[in-house]
């Protein structure tokens, strides 16, 4: 048996983890045909089939699963070792892949990315916006961003913003035609812009005041699944939207939107960057984490 090289093993780990030649090629920055060639060569060297392939899917065989389980920590250790050498050169390089919802990416762009790029101009930052909760390890990400309380316990989490608030807002134009709600129950007589979650379910709007908690299934004929579109719809006078306060701060200051039911909208733990706590941290991710921990200049 001819020993495989590191390029073949690294490509296999990406394909087996992502279950896709094309996605693995994107991560490795090579063509899908090159990835396919590396897999054929690896299987020839190993003398065993490692991947089940169909026209629509790819999955590791039993032998492939066993190899991946042993290979993944070894590659992480190698990546960490190379990162430590980069640190001795004083020039952190590489790539950080982060999975986050739209609001999380906006927060990173506003609070962290400018200082990070200034300090580490050679590190590539790959921010993938996704509403659904993903397994960052399985899908090849270095870190993720989610609200506190939704992060797996085996992860290390670092807060990247203060408390968050979900608030109900509407435009002045809408409120000239509808009575302003005084309690969450009053929303039942309003045209609300409803929220479709990645799971397919409709979001219940949550409110709390003096220990009383309400979850309202609001009415409305317009359903959207992106916060930016909900804000646009509210600005256009199409109804009441339930969004993060941080996302509409400028619109509130400009009087384009009105904050409704403010005393029914307490804060809750905000966004956190999280990453696996059971392995060495690559130097590029360490640089990003260190940027978060450093107080930013006003």
C-alpha positions as a printed NumPy array, in Angstrom:
array([[  0.   ,   0.   ,   0.   ],
       [  1.371,   3.413,  -1.01 ],
       [  1.134,   5.98 ,   1.765],
       [ -1.291,   8.843,   1.019],
       [ -0.113,  12.435,   1.165],
       [ -1.501,  15.261,   3.285],
       [ -3.38 ,  16.861,   0.38 ],
       [ -5.366,  13.666,  -0.201],
       [ -6.148,  13.246,   3.492],
       [ -7.177,  16.875,   3.934],
       [ -9.441,  16.706,   0.882],
       [-11.013,  13.492,   2.162],
       [-11.718,  15.058,   5.566],
       [-13.507,  17.989,   3.909],
       [-15.564,  15.808,   1.553],
       [-16.523,  13.352,   4.301],
       [-17.459,  16.162,   6.679],
       [-19.38 ,  18.352,   4.222],
       [-20.83 ,  15.411,   2.21 ],
       [-20.15 ,  17.377,  -0.963],
       [-17.319,  17.545,  -3.503],
       [-18.308,  21.062,  -4.528],
       [-18.444,  22.452,  -0.994],
       [-15.138,  20.774,  -0.159],
       [-13.625,  22.312,  -3.291],
       [-14.826,  25.769,  -2.193],
       [-13.22 ,  25.352,   1.23 ],
       [ -9.966,  24.032,  -0.248],
       [-10.008,  26.637,  -3.036],
       [ -9.481,  24.036,  -5.767],
       [-11.756,  22.681,  -8.487],
       [-14.282,  19.866,  -7.848],
       [-12.499,  17.765, -10.474],
       [ -9.246,  18.101,  -8.516],
       [-11.022,  16.992,  -5.349],
       [-12.448,  13.987,  -7.227],
       [ -8.97 ,  13.105,  -8.513],
       [ -7.507,  13.314,  -5.003],
       [-10.239,  10.994,  -3.7  ],
       [ -9.622,   8.409,  -6.429],
       [ -5.899,   8.529,  -5.753],
       [ -6.418,   8.195,  -1.987],
       [ -8.661,   5.147,  -2.409],
       [ -6.084,   3.588,  -4.737],
       [ -3.351,   4.221,  -2.184],
       [ -5.456,   2.855,   0.68 ],
       [ -6.803,  -0.101,  -1.291],
       [-10.338,   0.385,   0.079],
       [-13.412,   2.411,  -0.85 ],
       [-13.795,   5.373,   1.489],
       [-16.787,   7.165,  -0.046],
       [-20.197,   6.135,  -1.339],
       [-20.938,   8.246,  -4.423],
       [-24.194,   8.821,  -6.281],
       [-25.208,  11.527,  -8.733],
       [-26.846,  13.432,  -5.874],
       [-24.936,  12.611,  -2.728],
       [-21.665,  11.488,  -1.203],
       [-21.135,   9.814,   2.181],
       [-18.268,   7.995,   3.872],
       [-18.262,   4.214,   3.939],
       [-17.706,   2.375,   7.207],
       [-13.968,   2.465,   6.507],
       [-14.269,   6.146,   5.635],
       [-16.108,   6.937,   8.892],
       [-13.382,   5.21 ,  10.889],
       [-10.626,   7.045,   9.035],
       [-12.396,  10.399,   9.462],
       [-12.785,   9.879,  13.224],
       [ -9.03 ,   9.378,  13.6  ],
       [ -7.996,  11.865,  10.942],
       [ -9.995,  14.922,  12.036],
       [ -8.163,  15.524,  15.37 ],
       [ -4.818,  14.813,  13.708],
       [ -5.44 ,  17.459,  11.041],
       [ -6.582,  19.929,  13.687],
       [ -3.396,  19.318,  15.633],
       [ -1.319,  19.846,  12.478],
       [ -3.214,  23.04 ,  11.666],
       [ -2.619,  24.314,  15.192],
       [  1.086,  23.474,  15.025],
       [  1.494,  25.356,  11.754],
       [ -0.412,  28.27 ,  13.261],
       [  2.016,  28.434,  16.151],
       [  4.883,  28.706,  13.657],
       [  3.048,  31.617,  12.006],
       [  2.89 ,  33.321,  15.399],
       [  6.679,  33.062,  15.733],
       [  6.955,  34.907,  12.405],
       [  4.734,  37.602,  13.9  ],
       [  2.418,  37.465,  10.879],
       [ -0.824,  35.642,  11.625],
       [ -2.268,  34.238,   8.393],
       [ -4.936,  31.819,   7.284],
       [ -8.718,  31.904,   7.226],
       [-11.504,  32.155,   9.787],
       [-14.88 ,  30.71 ,   8.738],
       [-17.798,  31.866,  10.89 ],
       [-21.449,  30.854,  10.614],
       [-23.956,  33.414,  11.89 ],
       [-27.478,  34.703,  11.361],
       [-27.905,  38.014,   9.549],
       [-28.003,  40.018,  12.793],
       [-24.826,  38.327,  14.007],
       [-22.926,  39.194,  10.836],
       [-24.114,  42.804,  11.087],
       [-22.856,  42.93 ,  14.678],
       [-19.454,  41.549,  13.684],
       [-19.159,  44.015,  10.804],
       [-20.002,  46.89 ,  13.089],
       [-18.11 ,  45.974,  16.26 ],
       [-15.243,  43.592,  15.442],
       [-14.269,  43.333,  11.775],
       [-12.825,  46.862,  11.266],
       [-10.331,  46.467,  14.128],
       [ -9.56 ,  42.862,  13.144],
       [ -8.753,  43.69 ,   9.523],
       [ -6.597,  46.621,  10.595],
       [ -4.566,  44.454,  12.968],
       [ -4.477,  41.247,  10.88 ],
       [ -4.664,  42.226,   7.203],
       [ -3.376,  38.838,   5.99 ],
       [ -6.164,  36.765,   7.572],
       [ -9.109,  35.944,   5.325],
       [-12.49 ,  36.29 ,   7.035],
       [-15.297,  34.132,   5.601],
       [-18.682,  35.06 ,   7.132],
       [-21.545,  32.774,   6.115],
       [-25.04 ,  34.086,   6.843],
       [-27.517,  31.388,   7.757],
       [-30.683,  31.423,   9.847],
       [-30.727,  27.755,  10.805],
       [-28.671,  26.436,  13.673],
       [-25.807,  24.355,  12.255],
       [-23.189,  22.013,  13.672],
       [-20.139,  24.213,  13.085],
       [-17.674,  21.334,  13.485],
       [-19.502,  18.991,  11.119],
       [-19.976,  21.686,   8.472],
       [-16.405,  22.957,   8.506],
       [-16.672,  26.252,  10.406],
       [-14.154,  27.583,  12.893],
       [-16.767,  29.403,  14.957],
       [-20.369,  30.508,  15.062],
       [-22.458,  33.368,  16.408],
       [-25.699,  32.761,  18.299],
       [-27.727,  34.222,  21.145],
       [-26.768,  33.246,  24.672],
       [-28.703,  30.24 ,  25.902],
       [-28.736,  28.539,  22.486],
       [-25.077,  27.475,  22.379],
       [-24.047,  23.823,  22.979],
       [-22.448,  23.261,  26.377],
       [-19.213,  21.842,  24.974],
       [-18.402,  25.146,  23.281],
       [-16.415,  28.133,  24.522],
       [-18.522,  31.296,  24.22 ],
       [-17.454,  34.949,  24.261],
       [-19.996,  37.753,  24.368],
       [-19.64 ,  40.19 ,  21.466],
       [-22.431,  42.603,  22.325],
       [-24.483,  43.751,  25.257],
       [-28.01 ,  42.684,  26.002],
       [-30.385,  42.356,  23.073],
       [-34.07 ,  43.27 ,  22.826],
       [-36.818,  42.249,  20.477],
       [-39.272,  45.115,  19.974],
       [-42.469,  45.784,  18.048],
       [-42.224,  48.718,  15.641],
       [-44.42 ,  50.443,  13.083],
       [-44.165,  53.488,  10.835],
       [-45.928,  56.789,  11.608],
       [-47.97 ,  56.277,   8.43 ],
       [-49.279,  52.95 ,   9.685],
       [-50.151,  54.44 ,  13.088],
       [-52.225,  57.219,  11.502],
       [-54.6  ,  54.496,  10.319],
       [-54.472,  52.188,  13.364],
       [-54.747,  52.763,  17.097],
       [-51.444,  52.384,  18.88 ],
       [-51.42 ,  49.101,  20.888],
       [-51.281,  49.512,  24.654],
       [-50.779,  45.821,  25.523],
       [-49.516,  42.814,  23.544],
       [-53.098,  41.511,  23.291],
       [-53.993,  44.639,  21.297],
       [-51.845,  43.273,  18.456],
       [-54.7  ,  40.894,  17.653],
       [-56.466,  43.802,  15.939],
       [-53.366,  44.873,  13.967],
       [-51.78 ,  43.859,  10.683],
       [-48.559,  42.187,  11.835],
       [-45.602,  41.184,   9.682],
       [-45.174,  37.578,  10.689],
       [-41.848,  35.76 ,  10.948],
       [-41.111,  32.394,   9.34 ],
       [-38.337,  30.538,  11.212],
       [-35.772,  28.337,   9.408],
       [-37.636,  25.319,  10.815],
       [-40.736,  26.436,   8.913],
       [-42.674,  27.422,  12.027],
       [-44.096,  30.899,  12.559],
       [-42.488,  32.86 ,  15.392],
       [-44.619,  33.686,  18.421],
       [-43.882,  37.239,  19.586],
       [-42.705,  37.184,  23.214],
       [-43.335,  39.931,  25.765],
       [-42.75 ,  40.281,  29.514],
       [-43.729,  42.809,  32.176],
       [-43.5  ,  42.515,  35.971],
       [-43.122,  38.771,  35.816],
       [-45.985,  38.281,  33.364],
       [-44.832,  36.526,  30.197],
       [-46.868,  36.404,  27.002],
       [-46.271,  34.591,  23.717],
       [-48.615,  35.984,  21.07 ],
       [-49.47 ,  34.252,  17.791],
       [-50.048,  37.5  ,  15.956],
       [-52.337,  37.874,  12.944],
       [-51.155,  39.122,   9.547],
       [-51.227,  38.307,   5.86 ],
       [-47.555,  39.108,   5.174],
       [-44.974,  36.484,   6.193],
       [-41.218,  37.033,   5.771],
       [-38.098,  35.138,   6.825],
       [-35.42 ,  37.86 ,   6.799],
       [-35.191,  40.664,   9.307],
       [-34.018,  43.202,   6.726],
       [-37.166,  42.596,   4.681],
       [-39.344,  42.884,   7.782],
       [-37.838,  46.284,   8.5  ],
       [-38.42 ,  47.411,   4.915],
       [-42.036,  46.271,   5.133],
       [-42.544,  48.194,   8.382],
       [-40.953,  51.313,   6.877],
       [-43.376,  50.999,   3.952],
       [-46.322,  51.085,   6.369],
       [-47.34 ,  47.476,   5.748],
       [-47.752,  46.592,   9.405],
       [-46.139,  46.023,  12.791],
       [-42.787,  44.2  ,  12.771],
       [-41.019,  42.387,  15.604],
       [-37.257,  42.905,  15.206],
       [-34.044,  43.418,  17.131],
       [-33.815,  46.924,  18.567],
       [-30.201,  47.234,  17.396],
       [-31.318,  46.668,  13.79 ],
       [-33.704,  49.651,  13.765],
       [-31.852,  52.069,  16.033],
       [-31.185,  54.558,  13.232],
       [-34.765,  54.353,  11.951],
       [-36.075,  54.999,  15.466],
       [-33.806,  58.038,  15.908],
       [-34.926,  59.402,  12.528],
       [-38.587,  58.956,  13.415],
       [-39.123,  56.552,  10.535],
       [-40.276,  53.871,  12.948],
       [-42.011,  54.048,  16.341],
       [-41.19 ,  51.739,  19.238],
       [-44.41 ,  50.125,  20.487],
       [-44.987,  48.349,  23.824],
       [-41.554,  49.395,  25.061],
       [-42.24 ,  48.45 ,  28.698],
       [-43.197,  44.928,  27.58 ],
       [-39.796,  44.299,  25.939],
       [-37.026,  43.513,  28.461],
       [-33.499,  42.681,  27.427],
       [-32.046,  39.186,  27.176],
       [-28.519,  37.751,  26.719],
       [-27.107,  39.029,  23.452],
       [-24.864,  37.491,  20.822],
       [-21.859,  35.284,  21.535],
       [-19.041,  33.982,  19.369],
       [-18.573,  30.286,  20.133],
       [-16.082,  27.618,  19.08 ],
       [-15.134,  24.059,  20.134],
       [-13.531,  23.859,  23.544],
       [-12.072,  20.384,  23.108],
       [ -9.269,  21.143,  20.664],
       [ -6.433,  23.591,  20.045],
       [ -7.454,  26.927,  18.579],
       [ -5.988,  27.766,  15.133],
       [ -3.893,  30.924,  15.154],
       [ -6.273,  32.806,  12.825],
       [ -9.25 ,  32.118,  15.102],
       [ -7.15 ,  33.003,  18.14 ],
       [ -6.382,  36.364,  16.537],
       [-10.111,  36.967,  15.986],
       [-10.938,  35.992,  19.575],
       [ -8.202,  38.258,  20.915],
       [ -9.661,  41.149,  18.902],
       [-13.034,  40.619,  20.576],
       [-11.445,  40.675,  24.018],
       [ -9.565,  43.926,  23.381],
       [-11.655,  47.024,  24.219],
       [-12.3  ,  48.939,  21.01 ],
       [-11.412,  52.613,  20.718],
       [-14.416,  54.951,  20.911]])
